[in-house]
Amino acid sequence: MVSFTYTAADEEKSRGVRRMKRLATGLLALVAAVYALATWGENAGAGAWAGYVAAAAEAGMVGALADWFAVTALFRRPLGLPIPHTAIIPTKKDQLGASLGTFVGENFLSADVVRGRLRGFGIARRLGEWLADPSHADRVTSEMATALRGALTVLRDSDVQAVVGEAITRRAEAAEVGPGLGKTLERIVGDGAHHRAVDLVCSRAHDWLVTHRDSVMEAIEGGAPGWTPRFVDRKVGERVYRELLRFVTEMRDMPAHPARGAIDRFLTDFAADLQADTDTRARVERLKSDLLARPEVQDIIASAWSSVRTLILAAAEDDQSQLRRRARASLISLGQRLSSDERLQTKVEGWAEDAAAYVVTTYRTEITSLITDTVAGWDATQTSKKIEANIGRDLQFIRINGTVVGALAGLVIYAVSRVAGG
């Protein structure tokens, strides 16, 4: 059982109920005293008026006692007697909770009611007007950034890295890369975009040859036969070096050099093979699998999450970051569209209505069971006291009204009976 904690407001209400109880009981005592005096006066020959007063006071007592019984029977057994159908709230608490849950489910959690309320509310237009206010967009952006930081803080890096690595690896293994690479290379060669790369390679090769002349000469001389004279090896080496340097220089400086054309034809043929040649595509797939299986590649894939997480956290914490500025601008733009575009409003409201209708129709039992289960878990005595503290003051007015109305009714009945009796 769940007990209620009485707040200061509940205590104040309870004091008000006690004051009204004393007032209603005092009024009952008053009419009882009036009845006793009027009856004594009537017997003592005080006059006909005493009978009218006695009748009114008598009916007032009956009305007061009847309403006292009715009000008391809601919360407890009158005078502690086991009278049937008393202490209704403590004994019928669970049935009342079930009835309340059924009432809410039938009258509030129906698709038609929810759709009607949402349609009349104009949720899309109101939301748009609210979001279009820059201060509100700032607030939403800030809350989104806080939620994003919280989510990233809760997530374990090792778990995310494992998921990201597995997803990238599985996706890469499932997709054949050869045709895609071939099409990309074909477009690059067709547009001439590879010329810059060739220029860079030729320039760096020329610079390297100039800087490492001695290394080139040693390599050439080292490959000569042992029986040739040294000066011959040097002459040959110098000739080979000059020809190599001339070749690279011409490639660097001549866009129409035959070697450049040969490179273009090679890349064109390779692009075609990547798309159509079975053997080339199979070799590329094997190379891809070998690369993905290497620990270094897996480490790079796994570490990508750490870099992304750091970037996102930094952007979320910085009020002036591009991420937050773009999010804010998008929210304001969305708000402006929602507040002015009737077609978008209709779509959004339709989505909201469908979602709400689905929730209330699918989970109606779970929602209403929250009411019934909660009420069933309440302590009966505490529940009765809590309800009495909140509505008991108004119920005491029933006792007062019963006293007054009963007295008036008794007076009228007595008067009519006297007139009818002559």
C-alpha positions as MATLAB code, in Angstrom:
seq = 'MVSFTYTAADEEKSRGVRRMKRLATGLLALVAAVYALATWGENAGAGAWAGYVAAAAEAGMVGALADWFAVTALFRRPLGLPIPHTAIIPTKKDQLGASLGTFVGENFLSADVVRGRLRGFGIARRLGEWLADPSHADRVTSEMATALRGALTVLRDSDVQAVVGEAITRRAEAAEVGPGLGKTLERIVGDGAHHRAVDLVCSRAHDWLVTHRDSVMEAIEGGAPGWTPRFVDRKVGERVYRELLRFVTEMRDMPAHPARGAIDRFLTDFAADLQADTDTRARVERLKSDLLARPEVQDIIASAWSSVRTLILAAAEDDQSQLRRRARASLISLGQRLSSDERLQTKVEGWAEDAAAYVVTTYRTEITSLITDTVAGWDATQTSKKIEANIGRDLQFIRINGTVVGALAGLVIYAVSRVAGG';
ca = [
       0.000    0.000    0.000;
       1.104    3.539   -0.792;
       0.667    6.189    1.900;
       0.133    9.850    1.155;
       2.337   12.567    2.538;
       0.287   15.467    3.843;
       1.557   18.828    2.758;
       1.060   22.156    4.484;
      -1.789   22.845    2.060;
      -3.462   19.547    3.036;
      -3.183   20.419    6.715;
      -4.762   23.817    6.077;
      -7.614   22.165    4.178;
      -8.114   19.670    7.018;
      -8.401   22.532    9.493;
     -11.009   24.135    7.251;
     -12.976   20.870    7.167;
     -12.907   20.651   10.955;
     -14.188   24.218   11.266;
     -17.066   23.489    8.900;
     -17.878   20.300   10.819;
     -18.132   22.285   14.018;
     -20.343   24.845   12.292;
     -22.691   22.186   10.874;
     -22.839   20.341   14.214;
     -23.462   23.618   16.028;
     -26.364   24.369   13.709;
     -27.796   20.910   14.472;
     -27.473   21.608   18.179;
     -29.180   24.973   17.675;
     -32.230   23.551   15.900;
     -32.412   20.817   18.529;
     -32.495   23.468   21.244;
     -35.100   25.450   19.321;
     -37.203   22.323   18.947;
     -37.030   21.632   22.687;
     -37.999   25.192   23.604;
     -40.772   25.385   20.976;
     -42.240   22.072   22.105;
     -42.153   23.216   25.711;
     -43.767   26.507   24.741;
     -46.483   24.766   22.748;
     -47.311   22.521   25.705;
     -47.262   25.534   27.992;
     -49.867   27.316   25.870;
     -47.539   29.869   24.263;
     -49.681   29.956   21.119;
     -49.999   28.474   17.667;
     -46.677   29.932   16.559;
     -44.833   27.506   18.840;
     -46.146   24.557   16.810;
     -44.849   26.058   13.579;
     -41.435   26.636   15.118;
     -41.330   23.145   16.603;
     -42.259   21.572   13.249;
     -39.593   23.554   11.399;
     -36.930   22.720   13.992;
     -37.906   19.056   13.993;
     -37.606   18.809   10.187;
     -34.298   20.710   10.359;
     -32.943   18.102   12.786;
     -34.059   15.279   10.518;
     -32.445   16.916    7.487;
     -29.237   17.618    9.390;
     -28.984   14.061   10.720;
     -29.756   12.520    7.316;
     -27.097   14.606    5.551;
     -24.624   13.965    8.367;
     -25.145   10.248    7.840;
     -24.762   10.574    4.054;
     -21.582   12.654    4.245;
     -20.037   10.492    6.965;
     -20.896    7.288    5.103;
     -18.652    8.377    2.235;
     -15.520    8.213    4.372;
     -16.215    5.993    7.365;
     -18.889    3.995    9.199;
     -21.227    6.334   11.127;
     -20.712    5.866   14.888;
     -18.518    2.875   14.017;
     -21.583    0.736   13.256;
     -21.254   -1.889   10.474;
     -24.116   -0.433    8.476;
     -24.256   -1.728    4.882;
     -23.187    0.629    2.086;
     -21.189    2.908    4.362;
     -17.453    3.810    4.305;
     -17.885    3.868    0.538;
     -14.514    5.356   -0.434;
     -12.353    3.005    1.702;
     -14.303   -0.119    0.731;
     -15.019    0.741   -2.907;
     -11.661    2.358   -3.675;
     -10.563   -0.253   -6.207;
     -13.938   -0.258   -7.977;
     -13.854    3.538   -8.139;
     -10.365    3.403   -9.653;
     -11.498    0.875  -12.269;
     -14.554    2.969  -13.096;
     -12.409    6.081  -13.379;
      -9.988    4.275  -15.698;
     -12.868    3.036  -17.878;
     -14.403    6.521  -17.982;
     -11.114    8.104  -19.034;
     -10.499    5.420  -21.640;
     -13.944    5.737  -23.216;
     -14.301    9.519  -23.111;
     -10.756   10.847  -23.426;
      -8.587    8.129  -24.978;
     -10.516    7.638  -28.203;
      -9.117    8.371  -31.641;
     -11.976   10.708  -32.577;
     -11.655   12.778  -29.403;
      -7.881   13.087  -29.715;
      -8.071   14.004  -33.406;
     -10.739   16.608  -32.725;
      -8.770   18.227  -29.917;
      -5.539   18.329  -31.902;
      -7.296   19.625  -35.022;
      -8.888   22.455  -33.105;
      -5.670   23.298  -31.321;
      -3.711   24.139  -34.502;
      -0.562   22.549  -33.173;
       1.514   23.053  -36.333;
       0.819   26.783  -36.599;
       1.379   27.363  -32.881;
       4.600   25.364  -32.948;
       5.783   27.301  -35.987;
       5.088   30.675  -34.396;
       6.885   29.562  -31.257;
       9.946   28.271  -33.118;
      10.135   31.352  -35.341;
      10.990   33.414  -32.263;
      14.827   33.554  -32.125;
      14.833   33.311  -28.332;
      12.807   30.100  -28.471;
      15.053   28.694  -31.203;
      18.050   29.472  -28.981;
      16.416   27.631  -26.114;
      15.622   24.556  -28.217;
      19.138   24.558  -29.667;
      20.620   24.740  -26.186;
      18.438   21.884  -24.957;
      19.339   19.783  -27.998;
      23.044   20.446  -27.381;
      22.638   19.426  -23.736;
      20.833   16.226  -24.729;
      23.507   15.468  -27.325;
      26.296   15.952  -24.791;
      24.473   13.746  -22.324;
      23.985   10.985  -24.874;
      27.621   11.080  -25.934;
      28.708   11.005  -22.298;
      26.574    7.958  -21.519;
      27.735    5.995  -24.551;
      30.825    3.864  -24.009;
      33.496    4.603  -26.598;
      34.529    0.959  -26.854;
      30.978   -0.153  -27.640;
      30.439    2.549  -30.248;
      33.833    1.924  -31.823;
      33.051   -1.774  -32.107;
      29.674   -1.064  -33.714;
      31.102    1.534  -36.110;
      34.019   -0.712  -37.064;
      31.759   -3.681  -37.666;
      29.269   -1.605  -39.671;
      31.944   -0.058  -41.908;
      33.720   -3.368  -42.427;
      30.497   -5.237  -43.203;
      29.353   -2.516  -45.583;
      32.721   -2.420  -47.346;
      32.852   -6.201  -47.670;
      29.304   -6.430  -48.996;
      29.782   -3.809  -51.716;
      32.020   -4.426  -54.733;
      34.317   -1.435  -55.110;
      35.777   -2.167  -58.555;
      32.979   -0.797  -60.773;
      32.557    2.266  -58.609;
      36.273    2.991  -58.691;
      36.286    2.443  -62.439;
      33.473    4.925  -63.059;
      35.103    7.480  -60.791;
      38.481    7.059  -62.500;
      36.811    7.287  -65.916;
      35.213   10.616  -65.019;
      38.489   11.925  -63.577;
      40.438   11.035  -66.717;
      37.685   12.348  -68.964;
      37.697   15.711  -67.167;
      41.497   15.848  -67.066;
      41.430   16.192  -63.297;
      44.354   13.765  -62.994;
      46.729   16.131  -64.783;
      47.459   17.995  -61.584;
      48.508   14.774  -59.918;
      50.792   13.939  -62.852;
      52.252   17.467  -62.707;
      52.954   17.042  -59.025;
      54.634   13.652  -59.503;
      56.798   14.934  -62.354;
      57.811   18.026  -60.405;
      58.688   16.040  -57.298;
      60.587   13.442  -59.400;
      62.621   16.194  -61.071;
      63.471   17.798  -57.727;
      64.405   14.428  -56.257;
      66.706   13.598  -59.173;
      68.430   16.957  -58.875;
      68.891   16.578  -55.115;
      69.956   12.917  -55.133;
      72.265   12.829  -58.162;
      74.981   10.956  -56.278;
      72.517    8.319  -55.087;
      71.320    7.725  -58.630;
      74.896    7.495  -59.902;
      75.858    4.994  -57.186;
      72.834    2.854  -58.014;
      73.723    2.788  -61.722;
      77.408    2.100  -61.152;
      76.597   -0.565  -58.582;
      74.625   -2.506  -61.172;
      77.439   -2.531  -63.755;
      79.441   -5.748  -64.440;
      82.564   -6.172  -62.380;
      84.880   -6.515  -65.391;
      84.055   -3.041  -66.844;
      86.449   -0.204  -66.029;
      85.336    2.306  -63.442;
      85.563    5.307  -65.761;
      83.277    3.506  -68.225;
      80.743    2.841  -65.472;
      80.842    6.532  -64.531;
      80.416    7.646  -68.137;
      77.450    5.311  -68.561;
      75.991    6.435  -65.263;
      76.270   10.093  -66.162;
      74.657    9.437  -69.555;
      71.780    7.492  -67.984;
      71.280   10.171  -65.315;
      71.197   12.986  -67.900;
      68.742   11.103  -70.074;
      66.551   10.325  -67.063;
      66.640   13.936  -65.902;
      65.867   15.168  -69.420;
      62.945   12.760  -69.703;
      61.436   13.842  -66.374;
      62.025   17.525  -67.173;
      60.301   17.210  -70.526;
      57.366   15.414  -68.914;
      57.120   18.195  -66.362;
      57.277   21.020  -68.906;
      55.432   19.510  -71.890;
      51.673   18.905  -71.408;
      51.599   17.048  -74.725;
      54.515   14.743  -73.888;
      54.019   11.198  -75.253;
      54.538    9.711  -71.794;
      51.618   11.760  -70.478;
      49.489   10.388  -73.283;
      50.605    6.888  -72.348;
      49.522    7.567  -68.753;
      46.120    8.782  -69.978;
      45.652    5.639  -72.066;
      46.743    3.426  -69.197;
      44.287    5.052  -66.781;
      41.498    4.862  -69.355;
      42.136    1.166  -69.937;
      42.401    0.527  -66.206;
      39.090    2.302  -65.590;
      37.443    0.110  -68.206;
      38.982   -3.047  -66.705;
      37.738   -2.097  -63.240;
      34.218   -2.001  -64.627;
      34.222   -4.902  -67.055;
      37.227   -7.186  -66.585;
      36.399  -10.056  -64.218;
      39.988  -10.779  -63.290;
      40.779   -7.153  -62.478;
      37.641   -6.801  -60.359;
      38.462   -9.999  -58.457;
      42.015   -8.802  -57.763;
      40.660   -5.473  -56.477;
      38.246   -7.318  -54.159;
      41.077   -9.451  -52.783;
      43.147   -6.336  -52.209;
      40.202   -4.709  -50.439;
      39.729   -7.728  -48.162;
      43.426   -7.811  -47.343;
      43.413   -4.117  -46.463;
      40.301   -4.400  -44.278;
      41.799   -7.343  -42.420;
      44.932   -5.448  -41.467;
      44.992   -4.341  -37.792;
      46.160   -0.868  -38.775;
      43.069   -0.302  -40.922;
      40.752   -1.601  -38.189;
      42.421    0.733  -35.696;
      41.870    3.678  -38.046;
      38.188    2.764  -38.468;
      37.691    2.361  -34.718;
      39.491    5.591  -33.887;
      37.257    7.508  -36.291;
      34.528    7.539  -33.623;
      36.801    9.234  -31.097;
      37.565   12.016  -33.562;
      33.918   12.454  -34.488;
      32.855   12.416  -30.824;
      35.411   15.076  -29.937;
      34.276   17.287  -32.821;
      30.598   16.915  -31.904;
      31.199   17.652  -28.215;
      33.247   20.738  -29.041;
      30.585   21.974  -31.451;
      27.771   21.290  -28.969;
      29.498   23.209  -26.175;
      30.411   26.225  -28.338;
      27.518   28.678  -28.674;
      29.028   30.077  -31.864;
      29.892   26.766  -33.517;
      28.660   26.075  -37.028;
      26.677   23.090  -35.739;
      24.634   25.147  -33.277;
      24.304   28.110  -35.620;
      23.033   25.909  -38.416;
      20.668   24.092  -36.051;
      19.314   27.423  -34.801;
      18.867   28.749  -38.350;
      17.118   25.526  -39.387;
      14.715   25.732  -36.445;
      13.832   29.348  -37.215;
      13.337   28.519  -40.896;
      11.158   25.545  -39.973;
       9.121   27.727  -37.623;
       8.548   30.348  -40.309;
       7.410   27.718  -42.777;
       5.117   26.057  -40.244;
       3.510   29.378  -39.326;
       2.796   30.406  -42.923;
       2.660   27.309  -45.146;
      -0.833   25.839  -44.894;
       0.098   22.708  -46.836;
       2.949   21.972  -44.428;
       0.667   22.695  -41.478;
      -1.843   20.187  -42.812;
       0.860   17.533  -43.217;
       2.334   18.071  -39.759;
      -1.061   18.111  -38.073;
      -2.014   14.941  -39.942;
       1.160   13.251  -38.725;
       0.513   14.424  -35.163;
      -3.100   13.247  -35.251;
      -2.140    9.850  -36.668;
       0.603    9.416  -34.066;
      -1.655   10.430  -31.168;
      -4.522    8.253  -32.418;
      -2.161    5.292  -32.754;
      -0.858    5.768  -29.216;
      -4.280    6.069  -27.553;
      -5.810    3.174  -29.489;
      -2.819    0.861  -29.146;
      -1.889    1.649  -25.555;
      -5.291    2.591  -24.115;
      -5.316   -0.407  -21.784;
      -1.817    0.362  -20.514;
      -2.706    4.028  -19.948;
      -5.937    3.318  -18.083;
      -4.260    0.559  -16.080;
      -1.946    3.248  -14.742;
      -5.006    4.836  -13.113;
      -6.517    1.618  -11.805;
      -3.213    0.183  -10.574;
      -2.250    3.445   -8.894;
      -5.593    3.730   -7.104;
      -5.425    0.046   -6.129;
      -2.028    0.676   -4.544;
      -3.284    3.473   -2.322;
      -3.913    2.840    1.358;
      -7.696    2.922    1.885;
      -7.642    4.940    5.111;
      -5.105    7.437    3.844;
      -7.011    7.784    0.586;
     -10.201    8.561    2.451;
      -8.446   11.181    4.585;
      -6.820   12.767    1.567;
     -10.097   13.052   -0.349;
     -11.950   14.336    2.701;
      -9.310   17.023    3.224;
      -9.842   18.283   -0.325;
     -13.640   18.083   -0.682;
     -14.838   17.715    2.928;
     -15.412   21.455    3.431;
     -17.899   21.576    0.561;
     -19.595   18.424    1.860;
     -20.200   20.115    5.231;
     -22.238   22.725    3.381;
     -24.529   19.851    2.425;
     -25.196   19.288    6.113;
     -25.882   23.001    6.650;
     -28.115   23.176    3.594;
     -29.908   20.017    4.704;
     -30.661   21.629    8.069;
     -32.003   24.829    6.498;
     -33.935   23.132    3.678;
     -35.322   20.534    6.058;
     -36.560   23.249    8.417;
     -38.257   25.124    5.579;
     -39.797   21.928    4.215;
     -41.046   20.983    7.675;
     -42.546   24.426    8.165;
     -44.353   24.252    4.803;
     -45.645   20.721    5.455;
     -46.875   21.664    8.927;
     -48.549   24.798    7.619;
     -50.279   22.936    4.771;
     -51.460   20.199    7.132;
     -52.906   22.796    9.534;
     -54.693   24.603    6.749;
     -56.009   21.355    5.271;
     -57.126   20.158    8.701;
     -59.084   23.303    9.308;
];
